[in-house]
Amino acid sequence: MSEQEHNLYAKEMSKKKLSTREMVLCALFAALIAVGAFIRVPVPVVPFTFQFLFTMLAGLLLGGRLGATSVSLYLMMGLAGLPVFAEGGGFGYILKPSFGYLIGFCVASYVTGVMANKDAYPTFRRLLLANFVGLAIVYAMGLVYYYVICNYVIGTPIAMWPLFLYGFLLSVPGDILLCFLGASLAKRLIPVIRKGL
C-alpha cells in the first residue's frame, strides 16, 4: 500500500470513528430507550412501551448510523445483564418471543435515519413517512420472531390470529400516535442538533 493510499484509508477510517460528542449522544439515546422501556401501557402478549418513540428519535435526530449505534448500545447493555429491557435483561433474553421487536428497533432506527436525513432539514411529512416505515419494520421483524420462537424454539405454540391481535392490532394505534409525536419533536429538535454536529 502506497503512502497516499494509506493516508486515504486512514482518513476514511477516521470518518467511521465516533467523536466524543457523537458518543455522548449515542449514550444519551441508549439511556432514553432504557427509560422508555419502563414507561408502559399494559397490553397482553407484547408490552406497549415508549421505546419505539426514542428509537425513532435516535434515527431522526442523529441519522441512521448513530441512531442504530444508540439502539445497539442499548441492546448490548441489556444482553450483558443490565435490567434495561421491559422484562429484565441477560443473554437469555434472546429466547423471549418479544426480542424480535428489539432487533426491529435497531434496523428501524437506521432506516428511519437514512430516510429522514436525505435533506439537512427534512419536512414534517418526510419525518412522519420515515417513522411509518420504521414502524412497519419493527412490527414485521417482531411478529415473525415471536412466531418462530414460540412455535419452533420454546415450545409454546401460538396461532397467527392471536399473535396478530395482541402483537399488532392492540398496540399499533398507540405507536401510530408516537409516529406523529416523534415527527413533531424531531421537526423542532433537528435544527438544534444540526448546529452541534
C-alpha positions as CSV (number, residue, x, y, z in Angstrom):
1,M,0.0,0.0,0.0
2,S,1.5,3.4,-1.0
3,E,1.7,6.3,1.4
4,Q,-1.1,8.1,-0.5
5,E,-3.4,5.1,-0.3
6,H,-2.5,4.7,3.4
7,N,-3.4,8.3,4.1
8,L,-6.7,7.9,2.2
9,Y,-7.5,4.8,4.1
10,A,-6.7,6.5,7.5
11,K,-8.9,9.4,6.5
12,E,-11.8,7.1,5.7
13,M,-11.4,5.2,8.9
14,S,-11.4,8.4,11.0
15,K,-14.7,9.3,9.5
16,K,-16.1,6.0,10.8
17,K,-14.9,6.6,14.3
18,L,-17.3,8.4,16.7
19,S,-16.4,11.8,18.0
20,T,-16.8,12.4,21.7
21,R,-20.0,14.4,21.1
22,E,-21.4,11.6,19.0
23,M,-20.5,9.0,21.7
24,V,-22.3,11.2,24.3
25,L,-25.4,11.5,22.1
26,C,-25.5,7.7,21.5
27,A,-25.1,7.0,25.2
28,L,-27.9,9.6,25.9
29,F,-30.3,7.9,23.5
30,A,-29.4,4.5,24.7
31,A,-30.4,5.7,28.2
32,L,-33.6,7.3,26.9
33,I,-34.5,4.0,25.2
34,A,-33.9,2.2,28.5
35,V,-36.2,4.7,30.3
36,G,-38.8,4.2,27.6
37,A,-38.9,0.5,28.4
38,F,-40.4,1.3,31.8
39,I,-43.0,3.8,30.6
40,R,-45.5,1.2,29.6
41,V,-49.2,0.6,29.0
42,P,-50.3,-3.0,30.0
43,V,-51.2,-4.9,26.9
44,P,-51.4,-8.8,26.7
45,V,-48.5,-10.7,24.9
46,V,-46.3,-7.7,23.9
47,P,-45.9,-4.9,26.4
48,F,-46.5,-1.4,24.9
49,T,-43.7,1.0,25.9
50,F,-42.3,4.3,24.8
51,Q,-39.1,2.6,23.4
52,F,-40.3,3.0,19.9
53,L,-40.5,6.8,20.3
54,F,-36.9,7.0,21.5
55,T,-35.5,4.6,18.9
56,M,-37.2,6.6,16.1
57,L,-36.0,9.9,17.6
58,A,-32.4,8.5,17.7
59,G,-32.6,7.8,13.9
60,L,-34.4,11.1,13.1
61,L,-32.1,13.3,15.1
62,L,-28.7,11.5,14.9
63,G,-29.0,9.9,11.4
64,G,-29.1,6.2,10.5
65,R,-25.6,5.3,11.6
66,L,-25.7,6.9,15.0
67,G,-29.3,6.0,15.6
68,A,-28.5,2.3,15.0
69,T,-25.4,2.7,17.2
70,S,-27.6,4.0,20.1
71,V,-30.0,1.1,19.8
72,S,-27.1,-1.4,19.5
73,L,-25.6,0.0,22.7
74,Y,-28.9,-0.4,24.4
75,L,-29.2,-4.0,23.2
76,M,-25.6,-4.8,24.4
77,M,-26.3,-3.3,27.8
78,G,-29.5,-5.5,28.2
79,L,-27.8,-8.7,26.9
80,A,-24.9,-8.1,29.2
81,G,-27.3,-8.4,32.1
82,L,-28.4,-4.9,32.9
83,P,-32.2,-4.8,33.5
84,V,-32.9,-2.3,30.8
85,F,-35.4,-4.3,28.8
86,A,-39.1,-4.2,29.5
87,E,-38.9,-7.6,31.3
88,G,-35.3,-7.5,32.7
89,G,-32.1,-8.4,30.9
90,G,-29.4,-11.0,30.3
91,F,-28.3,-13.0,27.3
92,G,-31.2,-15.4,27.7
93,Y,-33.5,-12.6,26.6
94,I,-32.9,-13.6,23.0
95,L,-35.2,-16.5,23.7
96,K,-38.0,-14.2,24.7
97,P,-40.5,-14.0,21.9
98,S,-40.7,-10.2,22.1
99,F,-36.9,-9.8,21.5
100,G,-37.6,-9.6,17.8
101,Y,-39.2,-6.2,18.3
102,L,-35.9,-5.0,19.9
103,I,-34.0,-6.2,16.9
104,G,-36.5,-4.4,14.8
105,F,-35.8,-1.2,16.7
106,C,-32.2,-1.3,15.6
107,V,-32.9,-1.8,11.9
108,A,-35.8,0.7,12.0
109,S,-33.7,3.4,13.6
110,Y,-31.1,3.0,10.8
111,V,-33.7,3.1,8.0
112,T,-35.6,5.9,9.6
113,G,-32.5,8.0,10.0
114,V,-31.4,7.4,6.4
115,M,-34.8,8.3,5.0
116,A,-35.3,11.4,7.1
117,N,-31.8,12.8,6.6
118,K,-31.7,12.9,2.9
119,D,-32.3,16.6,3.4
120,A,-30.5,18.7,6.1
121,Y,-33.8,20.0,7.4
122,P,-36.5,17.4,6.5
123,T,-40.2,18.3,6.3
124,F,-42.7,17.0,8.8
125,R,-44.1,14.8,6.1
126,R,-40.8,13.2,5.4
127,L,-40.2,12.6,9.1
128,L,-43.6,11.1,9.5
129,L,-43.2,8.8,6.5
130,A,-39.8,7.7,7.8
131,N,-41.4,6.9,11.2
132,F,-44.2,4.8,9.5
133,V,-41.6,2.8,7.5
134,G,-39.7,2.2,10.8
135,L,-42.9,1.1,12.4
136,A,-43.6,-1.4,9.7
137,I,-40.0,-2.8,10.1
138,V,-40.4,-3.1,13.9
139,Y,-43.7,-5.0,13.6
140,A,-42.6,-7.2,10.7
141,M,-39.5,-8.3,12.5
142,G,-41.2,-8.6,15.8
143,L,-44.2,-10.7,14.7
144,V,-42.0,-13.1,12.6
145,Y,-39.5,-13.5,15.5
146,Y,-42.3,-14.0,18.0
147,Y,-44.0,-16.7,15.9
148,V,-40.8,-18.6,15.2
149,I,-39.5,-18.5,18.8
150,C,-42.9,-19.7,20.2
151,N,-43.6,-22.4,17.7
152,Y,-40.2,-23.8,17.0
153,V,-37.9,-22.9,19.9
154,I,-39.5,-22.7,23.3
155,G,-42.5,-25.0,22.5
156,T,-45.4,-22.7,23.4
157,P,-47.3,-22.6,20.1
158,I,-49.3,-19.5,19.2
159,A,-51.6,-19.2,16.2
160,M,-51.4,-16.4,13.7
161,W,-54.6,-14.7,14.7
162,P,-54.0,-14.3,18.4
163,L,-50.4,-13.1,17.6
164,F,-51.7,-10.6,15.1
165,L,-54.4,-9.4,17.5
166,Y,-52.2,-9.0,20.6
167,G,-48.8,-8.3,18.9
168,F,-50.1,-5.8,16.4
169,L,-53.7,-4.7,16.4
170,L,-53.9,-3.8,20.1
171,S,-50.6,-1.9,20.3
172,V,-50.2,-0.3,16.8
173,P,-52.7,2.6,17.4
174,G,-50.5,3.9,20.2
175,D,-47.4,3.5,18.1
176,I,-49.1,5.4,15.3
177,L,-49.6,8.3,17.7
178,L,-45.9,8.0,18.7
179,C,-45.0,8.4,15.0
180,F,-46.8,11.7,14.9
181,L,-45.3,12.8,18.2
182,G,-41.8,11.7,17.1
183,A,-42.1,13.6,13.8
184,S,-43.3,16.7,15.6
185,L,-40.5,16.6,18.2
186,A,-37.9,15.9,15.6
187,K,-39.0,18.8,13.5
188,R,-38.3,21.1,16.4
189,L,-35.1,19.5,17.6
190,I,-33.3,18.8,14.3
191,P,-32.1,22.5,13.9
192,V,-30.7,22.4,17.5
193,I,-28.9,19.0,16.9
194,R,-27.6,20.1,13.5
195,K,-25.9,23.1,14.9
196,G,-23.9,20.9,17.3
197,L,-22.9,18.0,15.0
